[in-house]
Amino acid sequence: MADSEKQEDREETPEHKNVQKHKLSRYINSKYQDSVFKDLFKSRENLFGLYRVLHPEDALATEKDMELITIKNVLSNGVYNDVAFQVKGRLMILMEHQSSINWNMPLRLLVYYAEEVMGYLRKKGESLHQKEKILLPSAEFYVVYSGNEKWDVKELRLSDSFKENNGSLELLVKIIHKDDYKESILDDYLTFIYKVKENMELYGRDEENIRRSVLEAIGYCIKNNILAGYLEERQREVFGMLMNEISVDEFGEIRAREARKEGRKEGREEGRREVIINMYRKGYTLEQIAGVTEKSPEEIKAVIAGREPMLTI
């Protein structure tokens, strides 16, 4: 390592040093940019299992009826979603995983849905300006919650986001909690995630114990037939993705602590800028930085441009 690089490491902020202590940045790799939630539902088999959980009454549906349509272009406008799929071309389902409370999910899902609809129209060769009426698939929206904070809500409504009552626009989001769908692929997923968290509470949050927590959770679930096929086939990838997710969470927790400690808007904003620079230096994507700092890709690029030579990201 060059002397200049060593000097840069010594001068990095306390936030970065705390994350370096865990050495979790080694898991930041483009290979692991997907979350476990996204990866799990890339297969038609698992999408079908998910659909059967949500619509057990549809006995005629088959795996072939499932079409994954998750938004993949995350850099052009900052829009990206976790899981979106169509069923027989008549139903569109958008689902997000949340490990923290977010009351803005109806608004976020509205943005995702608008993007999905535009893709749907392009694929069908239809235009908003055509004379003939466009018939859209039905749409459903879900959030799978796996946070530690208690969130006693079953649904969120877009209408609650308006400053004044607005009855002309509505979007209903159903919140899925642990045990809502017993003995299902959703229950299995949440069991796995909570097992990792349980292990981390038991062993600690340093790198060695986080590794132990993830590996033991994988072994526990395989042994107890919880996502066993998926975990056996994708064990290495699941480990990398989870370590990546945990390292991103570390930055988020550090930012939150620093903001509370500082207690001033200027301090909070400076804290966010430092986190952006540190995450950028370590190779995080715009999507990952945006998720932690709650900044748009344009704002993130502006911060980087003012502090660092811009790379193509």
Phi, psi and omega in degrees: 000136180291156180299323181297323179291320177296319180297320179299318179298321182291331185269000182292159189289164177303324179301315183292321180298322179298319179289322178299328180303324179277345181057027181286345182296343178296340182269000178280109187208138182302338180295336186243032182285337175286154171272165176299322180300312178297315184296321182300321186259027173279337182270147178296325180301314181286326174299319179296318176299321178295315180297320180295331175294315184282330183224070180294343182284344183271085184283348184268350182291148178228170177303323183296342180280351184270129177229115179287129181229023182305134179298129181252337183277098187257353187260333187289319184224009177079005181267125175204149180227170185279297183221129174219135179209157177250150178238114179057019181071006184246349181220131177246126181241126176245130184224135179238146173257132179233128174259001176221158181292134177214109182282354183264013183300323176300319179292317178299315182291331174299316179296315179298318182296318179300319178294319179295320180296319179297321176296320179298316181293319178299317181296324181276352181072029181251158183230148176296341184264000181287157182286321183291145179293136176269128178257119183262154172295154171299159182226142176226148186228134183221150170234127175263117187256129180229029183278166178278332179287145178287129181226087186275064176228146178254339179204155175235148181234137178299326182301335179287350181272349181279141179297323176238157183303128179226106184271003185270346184221127181217147173212121183259128178244125177268133181262126181255123180251168174305138177077002177292326180232084183298144176054049179225173179294329176291317177297320179297316179300312181292325176300316179298312182296316180291333176293320175300314181295319178300316179296320180294323175295325182284316188263331183118174188246013173285165189303314183300317182283332174293316175303314180299318181298315181293313183296319179293323178295319177299312180297319180298315183290320177298315181297326183259017176057043177249108187054031189301313182298314180298313183292324178294319182285325188243028188302312181298315181293319179298318178300312181296318180295318181292318177298323177295314179299319181294322180295323176296318178299325179300315178299318180297317180294320179296316179300318181296317180296317181294321179296317179295320181295317182290313174073006180236149181301317181298320180293319180296317180293319177296323177298318178297319180297319179295320179296318178302312181297315182295319179292321178299317180298330183265006171093014177293151177279165176302321179301314182292319179295318180298321181296328181274318189265350182060035176248154177282160176304323179295318178294320180297315179298322180295318178297314181297317182298329180279347185235336187222153169299130183286133172256168176281113181227000000 
